[in-house]
Structure formats: structure tokens, C-alpha cells
């Protein structure tokens, strides 16, 4: 896997990939159209943020590259790579409990707050980590 030079792109499987944690300066793409939804990505070494139709979807601190990102009624799946450990914030359904799997290992459950935010950390070990968030 590698960074996304164009900052955001559609994949053949219908997912999106975004982010470039190797950039030294903030760079963004506005109004990236995916089936009538408009995405905005801001990315560089300190933060990567994805918005959909003006609402926050995902944020990583520090910056990361996210591959094959897909959200649905039951959760989200994606792969993430970064230069160091990352803190991930995802916008999910409010007041729900989700199971977090990293590289297919259940690392616990987390309950969203009233705004629907899920926060968790990923310990990067010089390789991409697959992430699956499932509603319990």
C-alpha cells in the first residue's frame, strides 16, 4: 500500500481511499463527487480529515492514509497506514455500542456519545492495519 498522491480516489470495489501522511503542508480537495455525495479531504503529516456533505466522517491524528474506506448501517471497514501510532475519530450512530477489530483481533467495545463519535487508537507497527467497526 502507499499514500494517495491525488489525496482522494474511488476504488474499483466502490470504496474510497484518501490521505497522504508524508506531506509537510496542509493540502485539501473539495467537492469530490461520489454518487452524488460530496467529500472533502484535508491531509498532511499532522492530521487527515474526511468530510461528507459538510459533516465530519473520519479524522486521524497524526495524519494517515486510509484505504478502501466503507461505511454502512452496521459500521465501517478500512485499512490505515501511518508513520506513527494514530488516534482515530469516526462519526457513527449516536448512543450505540461498537466492536473494534484490528487485523481481525477484537480489541474491545466502545459506546458512541450523543454526537455519535467513536474514538480509538491504533498502534502502528510499520505496516497497514485493517480496521472493522461493527455495531453490537
C-alpha positions as CSV (number, residue, x, y, z in Angstrom):
1,X,0.0,0.0,0.0
2,X,1.1,3.6,-0.4
3,X,0.0,7.1,0.1
4,X,-2.7,8.6,-2.1
5,X,-1.0,11.1,-4.4
6,X,-4.3,12.5,-5.7
7,X,-5.4,12.8,-2.0
8,X,-8.8,11.0,-2.6
9,X,-9.9,8.4,-5.2
10,X,-12.6,5.9,-5.9
11,X,-11.5,2.3,-5.9
12,X,-12.9,-0.4,-8.3
13,X,-14.7,-2.1,-5.4
14,X,-16.8,1.0,-4.7
15,X,-14.8,2.2,-1.6
16,X,-12.7,5.3,-1.3
17,X,-9.1,5.8,-0.4
18,X,-7.7,9.1,0.9
19,X,-4.9,10.9,2.7
20,X,-1.2,11.5,2.5
21,X,0.7,11.5,5.8
22,X,4.0,12.2,4.0
23,X,3.0,15.8,3.1
24,X,4.6,18.6,5.1
25,X,1.9,21.2,4.3
26,X,-1.8,21.0,4.6
27,X,-3.4,20.2,1.3
28,X,-7.1,19.7,0.6
29,X,-9.6,18.5,-2.1
30,X,-13.1,20.0,-2.0
31,X,-16.3,18.6,-3.6
32,X,-15.0,15.2,-4.7
33,X,-18.2,13.7,-6.1
34,X,-19.0,10.0,-5.3
35,X,-22.5,9.0,-6.4
36,X,-24.0,12.5,-5.6
37,X,-22.2,12.8,-2.2
38,X,-19.5,15.4,-1.9
39,X,-16.4,14.6,0.0
40,X,-13.7,17.0,1.3
41,X,-10.3,15.7,2.5
42,X,-7.6,17.7,4.3
43,X,-4.4,15.9,4.9
44,X,-0.7,16.3,5.8
45,X,1.7,14.8,8.4
46,X,-0.2,16.1,11.4
47,X,-3.8,15.3,10.6
48,X,-6.1,13.7,8.0
49,X,-9.7,14.6,7.9
50,X,-12.6,13.4,5.7
51,X,-16.0,15.2,5.5
52,X,-19.1,14.1,3.5
53,X,-21.7,16.7,2.5
54,X,-20.2,19.1,5.1
55,X,-20.2,16.7,8.1
56,X,-17.1,15.1,9.6
57,X,-16.8,11.4,8.8
58,X,-13.3,10.5,10.0
59,X,-10.2,12.1,11.4
60,X,-6.7,10.7,12.2
61,X,-4.1,12.4,14.4
62,X,-1.4,12.4,13.2
63,X,-2.1,12.2,9.5
64,X,-2.6,8.8,7.8
65,X,-3.5,7.2,4.5
66,X,-6.8,5.3,4.6
67,X,-7.5,2.6,2.0
68,X,-10.8,1.1,0.9
69,X,-13.0,3.1,3.4
70,X,-16.6,2.0,3.5
71,X,-19.3,2.9,6.0
72,X,-22.8,1.4,6.3
73,X,-25.7,0.9,8.7
74,X,-23.7,-1.7,10.8
75,X,-20.3,0.0,10.9
76,X,-17.2,0.7,8.9
77,X,-14.2,-1.1,7.3
78,X,-10.9,0.3,6.1
79,X,-7.1,-0.1,6.2
80,X,-4.9,2.5,7.6
81,X,-1.2,3.3,7.4
82,X,0.8,6.0,9.1
83,X,4.3,6.9,10.2
84,X,3.4,6.5,13.9
85,X,0.5,5.4,16.2
86,X,-2.7,7.2,15.3
87,X,-5.8,8.4,17.2
88,X,-8.9,7.8,15.1
89,X,-12.3,9.6,15.4
90,X,-15.2,8.2,13.4
91,X,-18.7,9.6,13.1
92,X,-21.1,6.7,13.7
93,X,-24.7,6.4,15.0
94,X,-25.3,8.1,18.4
95,X,-25.7,6.1,21.6
96,X,-24.7,2.8,20.0
97,X,-22.1,0.2,21.0
98,X,-19.5,-0.9,18.5
99,X,-16.9,-3.7,18.5
100,X,-13.5,-2.8,17.2
101,X,-11.4,-5.3,15.3
102,X,-7.8,-4.5,14.3
103,X,-6.3,-7.1,11.9
104,X,-9.2,-9.3,12.8
105,X,-8.4,-9.2,16.5
106,X,-11.2,-8.0,18.8
107,X,-9.7,-5.2,20.8
108,X,-12.8,-4.2,22.7
109,X,-16.1,-2.3,22.6
110,X,-16.8,1.4,22.6
111,X,-20.0,3.3,23.0
112,X,-20.6,6.4,21.0
113,X,-21.6,9.6,22.6
114,X,-24.7,11.7,21.8
115,X,-22.9,13.1,18.8
116,X,-22.1,9.6,17.5
117,X,-18.3,9.8,17.8
118,X,-16.1,6.8,18.2
119,X,-12.5,7.3,19.4
120,X,-9.8,4.7,19.5
121,X,-6.0,4.4,19.0
122,X,-4.1,2.2,16.6
123,X,-0.6,1.0,17.3
124,X,1.2,1.1,14.0
125,X,4.0,-1.4,13.5
126,X,5.4,-0.4,10.1
127,X,2.6,-2.0,8.2
128,X,-1.0,-1.2,7.3
129,X,-3.7,-2.2,9.8
130,X,-7.1,-3.4,8.8
131,X,-9.9,-2.0,10.8
132,X,-13.5,-3.2,11.2
133,X,-16.1,-1.4,13.4
134,X,-19.3,-3.4,13.9
135,X,-22.4,-2.4,15.7
136,X,-23.1,-4.8,18.6
